[in-house]
């Protein structure tokens, strides 16, 4: 089963005395943080390392994954998994067939293990781009950057060094959909109406119109779509023409219109003419088919899948992402 998620794109700055300096300083900070001299750092046989720390009453882990499922992370990237401990007292597992609830870990296991929820971070070292695949209720990029700022080595912290991140925002995502769109699912917009009587042409009779006139009706939300599970079109030229047509419409419509569709090999997402966060849909599966059996992925297999999909989607759109930050 595939879970639809969003991959968020960020850039960052390293500041020294409020002056932007070379981004490479971040990697020096990370290497210092994961030094084997640090008592909270554990190194594993495959070269991966984990840093355990506490902040504001929360227990966190930050793993530097140099290898995922026996595949080495490419030199141009750094791959991380951030985990936050989840209180086991508020969690349970439920049998899908009997619906009987049970504790997630046995009492013996609770002595040995913690439950964590995690987020994956991939950094393009060459271009200074941070990619985030955020787990629900898991720590975010803010936690990652806060960690960097909290564990600056003394020789750097004395120089008032800090790291700041920001979302990559653009109005050009819609242009990407216009040029590369392969499926247009629906169009939505909000329209201001002078009177409820205009709805008479949309299937309402005078009884409903009179009822609406007693209310403070100001706007209608219009959704344009085909039959269930049937898109408006899969023809790129029609998608391009439709977006161009709406680009020239009245401002009150243009400011609210949303196109839901798919471009290239990406999943469906919403596009608008407004400045928006640069995100890319990404489908993560939690099982695989083997010998006609459905088998759950291991943690290593899941990490490998996340790494490959984040990197592949980013590299397919890298030139556009870099254009957005110019």
Secondary structure, 3 states (H helix, E strand, C coil): CEEEEEEEEEEEEEEECCEEECCCHHHHHHHHHCCCCCCCEEECCCCCEEEEEEECCEEEEEEECCEECCEECCCCEEEEEEEEEECHHHCCEECCCCCCEECCCCHHHHHHCCEEEEEEEEEECCCCEEEEECCCCCCCHHHHHHHHHHCCCHHHHCCCEEEEEEECEECCHHHHHHHHEEEEEEEEEEEECCCHHHHHHHCCCHHHHHHHHCCCCCEEEEEEECCCCCCCECCHHHHHHHHHHHHCCCHHHHCCCEEEEEECCCCCEEECCCCEECEEEEEEECEEEECCEEEECCHHHHHHHHHHHHHHHHHHHHHHHHHHCC
